[in-house]
Amino acid sequence: QVHLVESGGGLVQAGDSLRLSCAASGRIFGDAMPWMGWFRQAPGKEREFVAVISRNGDYTQYADPVKGRFTISRDNAKNTMHLQMNTLKPEDTAVYFCAGRRYDGLRYVPIDYDYWGQGTQVTVSS
């Protein structure tokens, strides 16, 4: 079993930066989750894809609204994943979740991910 815990959320102003972290415990990080991602869910909206990263970090992909502003990374030796968020906008306000996929294959929808954290709130004021 894998347990994920997010941290780093908070209240910031538009244009500021935040760095979210996801710490994993349980099975070996890299082997248990060949793909990991960040999703977010704003009030009244469905959970949406933000970014994804491969096992070794050599492949990443981002949702269009965050391209050029967010950077996903992972450190398998430390069982951690991060999301660096720059130039934050009010529309980035949401609960951010880290997720891990048990099986290989690039996926963008929440149902294809097996492990989830509890989420961390990010609020961006204008």
Disulfide bonds with the S-S distance in Angstrom:
Cys22-Cys98 2.14
